[in-house]
Amino acid sequence: MKTGILFDLDGTLLNTLEDLRDATNYTLRHYGCPERTLEQIRCVLGNGAENQIRKSLPGTEHDPDLQEALSVYREYYNTHCQIKTAPYPGIMEVLGQLEKKYPLAVVSNKPDKTVKELAKIYFPSLYARGESADCPRKPAPDMIRKAMAELGVERCIYVGDSEVDVQTAKNANVPCLTVTWGFRNGDELVRCGATHFCHTPEDMPRCIEQILEEME
């Protein structure tokens, strides 16, 4: 049976944390709001930009309109999303190894246009899918199903780094391999129900093979 490997983007393949923080803080400064630390931003990532900005605002009656703030954020981030962003060490090598055996794809809660632009730069050979009007963001299973159809696979393993990814895999009824170098720590991942862990990119092929054995 043909198996695809689907990857989350932020915190799994790309370390985007500093660019996301900088774009968020640009937005907060624009409205005279207190800036957020890297750790504070890390904790609000995973459920899309709207959730990220909502949780980064002070939460007072003086907060700006959320959609207006989101527009400021997106305009800035779209032109500053590659300043500090880079693949995690070892990711490019392991993708090259996996691509020889499996069809690969990227699915992300970033807007579809941004996902495709980043994938074109870093992962040009991979199918990439983000949030759009006809494809709701994770943890809805739509991205997983669309990517599987595009790859022409009957089953897949989904690789991610957060509780959103664990829930997405559950909703799509596929196994989830959770990486530990991303935006959540080990305790958070255990609490959200993650069961299969990968601690280094180099160990990913072995972890995938173990899950495939369990699927047989």
C-alpha positions in Angstrom: 0.0 0.0 0.0 1.4 3.4 -1.0 2.2 5.6 2.0 2.7 9.3 2.0 4.5 11.4 4.6 2.9 14.7 5.4 4.7 17.4 7.3 3.6 20.4 9.3 5.7 23.4 8.5 6.4 25.8 11.4 8.2 24.0 14.3 8.6 20.8 12.2 10.5 21.6 9.1 11.2 25.4 9.5 12.2 27.3 12.5 10.0 30.4 12.0 9.7 31.4 15.6 11.8 34.6 15.5 10.1 36.0 12.3 6.7 35.2 13.8 7.7 37.1 17.0 9.0 40.0 15.1 5.9 40.3 13.0 3.7 40.1 16.0 5.7 42.7 17.9 5.6 45.0 14.9 1.8 44.8 15.0 1.7 45.4 18.8 4.0 48.4 18.5 1.8 49.8 15.8 -1.0 50.0 18.3 1.0 51.0 21.3 0.6 47.6 22.9 3.3 45.8 25.0 5.6 43.5 23.0 5.8 39.7 23.6 8.8 37.6 24.4 9.9 34.6 22.2 8.5 32.2 24.8 5.2 34.0 24.9 4.9 33.8 21.1 5.9 30.1 21.1 3.0 29.3 23.4 0.3 30.9 21.1 1.5 29.3 17.8 -0.2 26.5 15.9 -3.8 27.6 15.5 -3.3 30.2 12.8 -2.5 33.9 12.7 -5.8 35.1 14.0 -5.5 33.1 17.2 -1.9 34.2 17.5 -2.7 37.9 17.3 -5.8 37.5 19.5 -3.7 35.9 22.3 -0.9 38.4 21.9 -3.1 41.5 22.3 -3.4 42.7 25.9 -7.0 41.7 26.2 -8.4 45.0 27.4 -11.1 47.3 26.2 -8.4 49.4 24.5 -7.4 46.5 22.1 -7.5 47.4 18.4 -10.0 45.6 16.2 -8.8 42.1 15.7 -9.3 41.9 12.0 -7.5 45.3 11.5 -4.6 44.1 13.6 -4.5 40.9 11.7 -4.3 42.8 8.4 -1.3 44.8 9.7 0.4 41.6 10.9 -0.1 39.8 7.6 1.1 42.7 5.5 4.3 42.9 7.5 4.9 39.1 7.8 4.3 38.4 4.1 7.3 40.6 3.3 9.4 39.7 6.3 8.8 35.9 6.6 12.3 34.9 5.5 14.6 37.1 7.6 15.5 34.6 10.3 13.5 31.6 9.2 15.5 28.5 8.2 15.1 24.7 8.1 16.0 22.9 11.3 19.5 21.4 11.2 19.4 18.0 9.4 15.9 18.5 7.9 17.0 19.0 4.3 19.1 15.8 4.5 16.4 13.7 5.9 13.8 14.9 3.4 16.2 14.0 0.6 16.4 10.5 2.1 12.7 10.1 2.7 11.8 11.4 -0.8 13.5 8.4 -2.3 10.9 6.1 -0.6 7.8 8.0 0.0 5.7 10.8 -1.6 6.0 13.9 0.6 3.9 16.9 1.2 3.7 20.0 3.5 0.4 21.1 5.2 0.3 24.3 7.3 -2.1 26.7 9.0 -0.4 29.6 7.3 -2.3 31.1 4.4 -2.0 28.9 1.3 -0.1 31.6 -0.7 2.5 32.0 2.1 2.9 28.2 2.4 3.5 27.8 -1.3 6.0 30.7 -1.4 8.0 29.2 1.5 7.8 25.7 0.1 9.0 27.0 -3.3 12.1 28.4 -1.6 13.0 25.6 0.8 11.1 22.5 -0.5 10.5 23.0 -4.2 9.8 19.4 -5.0 7.1 19.0 -2.4 3.3 19.5 -2.7 2.4 22.3 -0.3 -1.0 23.3 1.1 -2.2 26.0 3.5 -5.4 27.5 4.8 -7.8 28.8 2.2 -11.5 29.4 1.7 -12.0 25.9 0.5 -9.6 24.3 3.0 -10.1 25.1 6.7 -7.1 25.2 9.0 -6.0 22.3 11.2 -7.2 20.5 13.3 -9.8 20.1 10.6 -8.7 17.0 8.5 -9.2 18.7 5.1 -5.6 19.5 4.5 -4.5 16.0 5.2 -7.2 14.5 2.8 -6.4 17.0 0.0 -2.7 16.3 0.3 -3.3 12.5 0.2 -5.5 12.9 -2.9 -2.9 15.1 -4.6 -0.1 12.5 -3.8 -2.3 9.6 -4.8 -1.7 7.7 -1.6 -4.0 5.4 0.3 -2.5 6.1 3.7 -0.1 8.5 5.4 1.9 9.4 8.5 1.5 12.9 9.6 4.6 14.6 11.2 4.1 17.6 13.5 5.2 19.3 16.6 2.1 20.5 18.5 -1.3 19.5 20.1 -2.9 20.9 16.9 -1.0 18.3 14.9 -1.9 15.5 17.2 -5.6 16.4 17.0 -5.4 16.9 13.2 -4.0 13.4 12.8 -6.7 12.0 15.0 -9.5 13.8 13.1 -8.0 12.5 9.8 -7.7 9.0 11.3 -4.0 8.8 10.5 -0.9 8.1 12.8 1.0 11.1 14.1 4.8 11.3 14.6 5.5 14.1 17.0 8.9 15.9 16.8 10.3 17.3 20.0 12.5 20.2 18.5 9.5 22.4 17.7 7.2 24.9 19.5 6.0 22.6 22.4 8.0 20.9 25.2 7.8 17.2 26.1 5.3 17.6 28.9 2.9 19.6 26.7 3.1 16.9 24.0 2.4 14.0 26.4 -0.6 15.9 27.9 -2.1 16.4 24.4 -2.0 12.7 23.7 1.1 12.3 21.5 2.3 8.7 21.5 5.1 8.5 18.8 8.0 10.8 19.3 11.0 11.7 17.2 13.9 13.6 18.9 16.2 14.3 16.0 15.7 14.6 12.2 18.3 11.9 11.7 16.1 9.5 13.6 12.9 10.2 11.6 13.3 7.4 9.0 13.6 4.8 11.8 10.5 6.3 13.6 8.5 6.2 10.4 9.4 2.6 9.8 8.3 1.6 13.3 4.9 3.3 12.8 4.5 1.5 9.4 5.2 -1.8 11.1 2.4 -1.1 13.6 0.1 -0.2 10.7 0.5 -3.6 9.0 
